Amino acid sequence: MRHQLLYADAASRPERPSTRPPLRGVAPAELSWLRTRFKGEIVLPADAAYATAREGFNPRYDPHPAAVLSPHDAADLRIALALVQRTGLPVAVRGGGHSLTGRSNTDGIVIDMVHFQSIAIDGTTATVGAGCRQGPLRQALQEKHLHLPMGDSGQVAIGGFMQGGGYGHTARCFGMNSDHVTAVTVMLADGRIVHADARRNADLFWATRGGAGGGFGVLLEITYRFHAAPRLAYDSLVWRAQTDAERASAAAVIAMVERDFTGTGAPGTSVEMLLTFGAPGHEGPWLFLNAAHLGNARGLTHALAPLVAAAPPFAGYDEAWNGHHDATHALSRQARYLNRSPGLDGWRALVEVVATGAAHRATLYLHPHGDAIDAVPREASAFIHRTASCLVAQDVFWPAAEAGDDALALQRRWAGLVRPYSAGRVYQNFPNDELADYREAYWGEAFPALLAVRRKYDPVFFFAGKQDVSPHPDRGEPPALWPPHVADALARPIMA
Ligand SMILES: Cc1cc2nc3c(=O)[nH]c(=O)nc-3n(C[C@H](O)[C@H](O)[C@H](O)COP(=O)(O)OP(=O)(O)OC[C@H]3O[C@@H](n4cnc5c(N)ncnc54)[C@H](O)[C@@H]3O)c2cc1C
């Protein structure tokens, strides 16, 4: 059995009524131009479907797009991009709409990739449409006994997930999702389709795996290689973290996981942890651990034995007790990669802020790194967080109609507590608008090359969006010298 925080999916959300018109609509003449060419769906503010079509995952963001366009194919997508050119409106590309900071939303034109969900499996490789949701992809792979590290939510789209790196439950066993990509196909702003792999347009290939999407072009397809029929054992453990003593014990378990299941510890074993509230009537917090092991159940039991001995898990846990995210609540996540251990006292303090934040449904994630993640060279892709011991993340929630000041204050306190143990690097799939320097936090020394790739493939910054790959307002642009193979590829023209 696997435990997870249950998020409401888009289909079960209450509609949020539109309270203001878009900043600028699409002019009638442009709409007529579009309607005679475009085969996909066009949703405008006056349409009944607008209330649902305009939304992203996080109700903290309240976009009012001038139009939401869902192209049926590449030719349609080209027309949608041409409309953006003609109107001069901003554009955002939407995969599954699960950006935590509303990055796939805009008050201009949203291009929704919902129809790009093809899955074509051939042996141990497959080409997958960028809008494909993880749920159907996981199902298709399971039927063929193939494995690819993927995240927990079936609704997250592979295009957005992979471009940020893509951490899955089995990442320590096999690496990041993006480490399994062998080629991508991208439509540039002018409608050209380019293929990128290790040889062709190698700079774009490098940038799409970690560059976090939206900045180079529209990702159409991803080609993966999979693991064939790996022998994997899974298990879950749960501890209650309600009383003082239980929380001290939970902190000790987390400290053990950090010590024994990161870096080169426990090879072939992936664990992820979640400290979260319980469902109404089953108050927690609860500390969950999901484990995957390359091998059999006995091997996994052996790997987990020291944890179980140190803090006996809670018996008789019922899945229905798991915390539910209320879809009317806004969410903020702060994440940090750790490169120094907080030790027992540090973990105790980090756990305590979460546990006492019940009013804000505060939640703590631990994603251990190392093993197969670190086996991939740092320069292989724009996902550079290879040597961190683990990623910790904290969520807070508040009613979307409110400002969330108290919840955000609690989160800032938590971020202050974690600061001594982190160099400030942040997982680009867990973005936060409050970061002082997101370029450094998400991409570090990869940033100059990412910016050069952007200038080559999207020279007019057509796909401009928040926290995108764009020049720092107060700094010059250092030369893109690293990694060398990207610097070489940058010197070559775009290959059609
Ligand atoms: C419930 C939930 C569970 C999650 N679980 C995990 C997890 O287990 N592991 C993990 O690593 N992350 C996880 N995430 C984070 C998730 O990976 C990111 O939010 C990801 O960016 C979402 O992708 P999306 O396409 O669904 O979102 P969107 O909001 O549609 O897109 C995210 C970004 O990618 C861009 N983008 C999307 N599609 C394309 C495209 N075809 N071409 C160009 N740009 C595109 C968008 O413009 C935007 O900037 C989770 C998030 C949520 C909300």
The ligand as a Tripos MOL2 file, in Angstrom:
@<TRIPOS>MOLECULE
LIG
   53    58     1     0     0
SMALL
NO_CHARGES

@<TRIPOS>ATOM
      1 C1         -0.4850   17.4150   -7.0050 C.3       1 LIG1
      2 C2          0.9310   17.6100   -7.4620 C.ar      1 LIG1
      3 C3          1.8160   16.5530   -7.3540 C.ar      1 LIG1
      4 C4          3.1290   16.6990   -7.7950 C.ar      1 LIG1
      5 N1          4.0060   15.6570   -7.6460 N.ar      1 LIG1
      6 C5          5.2640   15.8010   -8.0890 C.ar      1 LIG1
      7 C6          6.2140   14.7270   -7.9460 C.ar      1 LIG1
      8 O1          5.8960   13.6690   -7.3880 O.2       1 LIG1
      9 N2          7.4650   14.9240   -8.4340 N.ar      1 LIG1
     10 C7          7.8410   16.0860   -9.0690 C.ar      1 LIG1
     11 O2          8.9670   16.1840   -9.5370 O.2       1 LIG1
     12 N3          6.9730   17.1230   -9.1910 N.ar      1 LIG1
     13 C8          5.7200   16.9980   -8.7150 C.ar      1 LIG1
     14 N4          4.8540   18.0540   -8.8260 N.ar      1 LIG1
     15 C9          5.3130   19.2830   -9.4730 C.3       1 LIG1
     16 C10         5.0700   19.1680  -10.9860 C.3       1 LIG1
     17 O3          6.0220   18.3080  -11.5500 O.3       1 LIG1
     18 C11         5.2010   20.5510  -11.6370 C.3       1 LIG1
     19 O4          4.2200   21.3890  -11.0880 O.3       1 LIG1
     20 C12         5.0640   20.4630  -13.1650 C.3       1 LIG1
     21 O5          5.5970   21.6330  -13.7400 O.3       1 LIG1
     22 C13         3.6090   20.3190  -13.5770 C.3       1 LIG1
     23 O6          3.4990   20.0890  -14.9390 O.3       1 LIG1
     24 P1          2.1060   20.3510  -15.6650 P.3       1 LIG1
     25 O7          2.3370   20.2310  -17.1370 O.co2     1 LIG1
     26 O8          1.0650   19.5100  -15.0440 O.co2     1 LIG1
     27 O9          1.8240   21.8420  -15.2550 O.3       1 LIG1
     28 P2          1.6490   23.1900  -16.0830 P.3       1 LIG1
     29 O10         1.2620   24.1840  -15.0620 O.co2     1 LIG1
     30 O11         0.7430   22.9820  -17.2280 O.co2     1 LIG1
     31 O12         3.1070   23.4710  -16.6520 O.3       1 LIG1
     32 C14         4.2130   23.7350  -15.8080 C.3       1 LIG1
     33 C15         5.2660   24.5480  -16.5750 C.3       1 LIG1
     34 O13         5.6940   23.8080  -17.7100 O.3       1 LIG1
     35 C16         5.3710   24.5200  -18.9200 C.3       1 LIG1
     36 N5          4.8870   23.5490  -19.9000 N.ar      1 LIG1
     37 C17         3.9770   22.5730  -19.7010 C.ar      1 LIG1
     38 N6          3.7980   21.8790  -20.8290 N.ar      1 LIG1
     39 C18         4.6050   22.4370  -21.7580 C.ar      1 LIG1
     40 C19         4.8730   22.1700  -23.1350 C.ar      1 LIG1
     41 N7          4.2620   21.1700  -23.7880 N.pl3     1 LIG1
     42 N8          5.7710   22.9390  -23.7860 N.ar      1 LIG1
     43 C20         6.3950   23.9600  -23.1440 C.ar      1 LIG1
     44 N9          6.1850   24.2530  -21.8570 N.ar      1 LIG1
     45 C21         5.2920   23.5130  -21.1700 C.ar      1 LIG1
     46 C22         4.3080   25.5240  -18.5310 C.3       1 LIG1
     47 O14         4.2840   26.6430  -19.4050 O.3       1 LIG1
     48 C23         4.7170   25.8710  -17.1140 C.3       1 LIG1
     49 O15         5.7620   26.8180  -17.1210 O.3       1 LIG1
     50 C24         3.5520   17.9340   -8.3610 C.ar      1 LIG1
     51 C25         2.6620   19.0210   -8.4440 C.ar      1 LIG1
     52 C26         1.3600   18.8610   -7.9930 C.ar      1 LIG1
     53 C27         0.4260   20.0350   -8.0690 C.3       1 LIG1
@<TRIPOS>BOND
     1     1     2 1
     2     2     3 ar
     3     2    52 ar
     4     3     4 ar
     5     4     5 ar
     6     4    50 ar
     7     5     6 ar
     8     6     7 ar
     9     6    13 1
    10     7     8 2
    11     7     9 ar
    12     9    10 ar
    13    10    11 2
    14    10    12 ar
    15    12    13 ar
    16    13    14 ar
    17    14    15 1
    18    14    50 ar
    19    15    16 1
    20    16    17 1
    21    16    18 1
    22    18    19 1
    23    18    20 1
    24    20    21 1
    25    20    22 1
    26    22    23 1
    27    23    24 1
    28    24    25 2
    29    24    26 1
    30    24    27 1
    31    27    28 1
    32    28    29 2
    33    28    30 1
    34    28    31 1
    35    31    32 1
    36    32    33 1
    37    33    34 1
    38    33    48 1
    39    34    35 1
    40    35    36 1
    41    35    46 1
    42    36    37 ar
    43    36    45 ar
    44    37    38 ar
    45    38    39 ar
    46    39    40 ar
    47    39    45 ar
    48    40    41 1
    49    40    42 ar
    50    42    43 ar
    51    43    44 ar
    52    44    45 ar
    53    46    47 1
    54    46    48 1
    55    48    49 1
    56    50    51 ar
    57    51    52 ar
    58    52    53 1
@<TRIPOS>SUBSTRUCTURE
     1 LIG1         1 GROUP 0 **** ****
